[in-house]
């Protein structure tokens, strides 16, 4: 019997999790059962993925830079990576603004619905927390994002999973390995090469648990929906976001076909497990180890490219989030601040959303924090801000799940494009968790 592919196992787990969540939502004590006995398995899975993210970045990036043998190649790769990331982010924001201005999902929102949402969510702890976090980030200063790249304590950066700091340290170590000469660098390079292989094997083992974990994660998401009426009222807005995200996926597939000369269907098939995990976890950072495994072993991108492009992408490439911010900002203005819908404000949204995506954390609902900053930058009235965030809060989690798919797909696309431009693509060689099991059993 043919072995069932991983992405089909994950899809089955997701479907069963959704069905189970709806069943538990309809029976007494069902939510409590899911929270106490099902949800923890999803949390364990995410913790395991986060556990290996930092050592994976450290090992793959140091080894990749050391293998380049030429510092100028780092500059070339960095400029291409950041250039493509910024270009796709601008495309995402423009696409989002085009859709929301044509469809106008905020026009005609019933006042009673606005009042109901205001009463339910305006003072919600989640909404106030996002606004307070945005205030802290906005008051930090124009160069704080640059300062935050340079760690004062690398072990604290490891513990906090501060990805940009880990990336900087890894690049710094890799460059220094080049500068001390191949002979002296060889023992440490071999260590990180071996560490990279060990961590990638951990990914294979953790992924055996993925179908069961996504069952738990999706069941937990479903039980969180407790007001179907509000969700229905916001379907128009949610539909605009989903349509925009779908168009971004199509845009990536065109890039893959035109510039990487690869089949879009083949591309989607190879990265589908990473996309499904991105949907289930709503976190680019948690999905990063799986994304790296799929890109290296299944797309055939060399380690020095994937180890450089993907970790940076998980922190600076938030195309799905940027598209969402453009649509959400204009939607909120259509409902609450029509006079603010000017061309200068929308141009400012483009610039702010692109810059905000660089500092957006690769964790669930970080995009809504960035949205607050975008709205404040264009002068959105402070008294309307809690109501505006409340308007979209009810559907933020499912949309967050969908935009994380776009973020991860964008990372994989750019890594393939950069690898193609540098001639760093090899024949895909997928590995299994039990490749060497016969030797040790």
Residue, then its C-alpha position, 0 to 999 in steps of 0.5 A: x500500500x502506498x504511503x500517505x503523503x504528509x500533507x494529506x495526513x495534515x489535511x485530514x488532521x485539520x478537517x477532523x480538528x475542525x469537525x471535533x471543535x464544532x461538536x465540542x462547541x455544541x455540547x456542555x463542558x465541550x470547550x473545557x474538555x478541549x482546553x484541558x485535554x486537547x489544546x495542550x498537545x498543540x502547544x507542545x508541538x509549537x514549543x518543539x518547533x520553537x525549540x529547534x528554530x534558534x539552533x537551526x538558524x545558528x547552524x545553517x547560517x554559520x555553515x552557509x556563510x562559511x561555505x561561500x568562501x567569499x565575503x562579496x557573495x554575502x553582499x550579493x545575496x543580501x541585496x538580492x534577498x532584501x530587494x525582492x522581499x521589499x518589492x513583494x511587500x509593496x506589491x502586497x500593500x498595493x494589491x490590498x488597497x486596490x481591493x478594499x477601494x474597489x469593493x468598499x466592504x466598510x460602506x453600509x455597515x449597520x450601526x447596530x452591528x458597530x455598537x454590538x462589536x464596540x460593546x463586546x470587544x472595545x474594552x477586551x483585554x486582547x484589544x487593549x493589550x495590542x494598543x498598549x504594545x503598539x504605543x511602546x513600539x511607536x515611542x521607542x524612537x526611529x532607530x530602535x529597530x536598528x538598535x534591537x538587531x545588535x544583542x548585548x547578551x547572545x544567550x538572552x537573544x537565544x532564550x528570547x528567540x530574538x530572530x534578528x539578533x540570532x541572525x546578526x550573531x550567526x552572520x558575524x560568526x560566519x564572516x569571522x570564520x572566513x577571515x581566520x582562514x579555512x584551516x583554523x575554521x574547519x573544526x568549528x565549521x564541521x561542528x555546525x554542519x553536524x549540528x545542522x544535520x541533527x536539527x534537521x533530523x529533529x524536524x523529521x521526528x517532530x513532523x511525525x506528530x504534525x497531523x495530531x498536533x494540527x487536530x488539537x490546534x484547529x479544535x482549539x481555534x474553533x471553540x474560541x468562536x462564540x459569536x457567529x452573528x458578528x462573524x457573518x457581519x464581517x464576512x464581506x471584509x474577511x472575503x476581501x482579505x482572503x481574495x487578496x491573499x489568494x491573489x498574492x499566492x498566484x503572484x508567487x506562482x507566476x514568479x516561480x514559473x517565469x523566473x525559477x522555471x519551475x512548475x507552480x503545481x510542483x512548487x505548491x506540492x513540495x511546500x504544502x506541509x509548511x503552508x498547512x503548519x503556518x495555517x495551524x500555528x499562525x506563526x512564521x517563526x514556529x513554522x521556520x524549521x519545517x519551511x527550511x526542511x521543505x525548501x532544502x530537501x524538497x525544492x533543492x535550494x542549497x543550504x547557504x541560500x535557505x539558511x540566509x534567506x528564510x530566517x531573514x524572511x521570517x522576520x522582515x517578509x510579511x507580505x500577507x500581514x502587509x496586505x491585511x494591514x492595507x485592507x484593514x486600515x481602509x476598512x476601519x476608515x470606511x466605517x469610522x473616519x470617511x474623511x480620512x480616506x485621502x490619497x496622501x493617507x493611502x500613500x502613507x499607509x503603503x510606506x508605513x505598512x512596508x516599514x512595519x512589516x520589517x519589525x513585525x514579530x513572527x508570532x500570532x496576531x503581531x500584525x494587529x499591533x502593526x496595524x495600530x501603528x499604521x492607523x496612528x501614523x495617518x492621524x486616525x482619531x485616538x478616541x476611535x482606535x479601540x473601536x476600530x481594532x474591535x471591528x476586526x478583532x473577532x475575525x483576526x485569528x482565522x485571517x491571521x492563520x491565512x496570512x501566515x500561509x502567504x508569509x511562509x509561501x513568500x519566504x519559500x518563493x524568494x529563497x527559490x528565486x535567489x538560489x536560481x539567480x546564484x546557481x545554488x539549486x541542486x536535485x531535491x533529496x528528501x530525507x526520512x526520519x528512519x534513513x539510518x534507523x537500521x544502523x542503530x536499532 
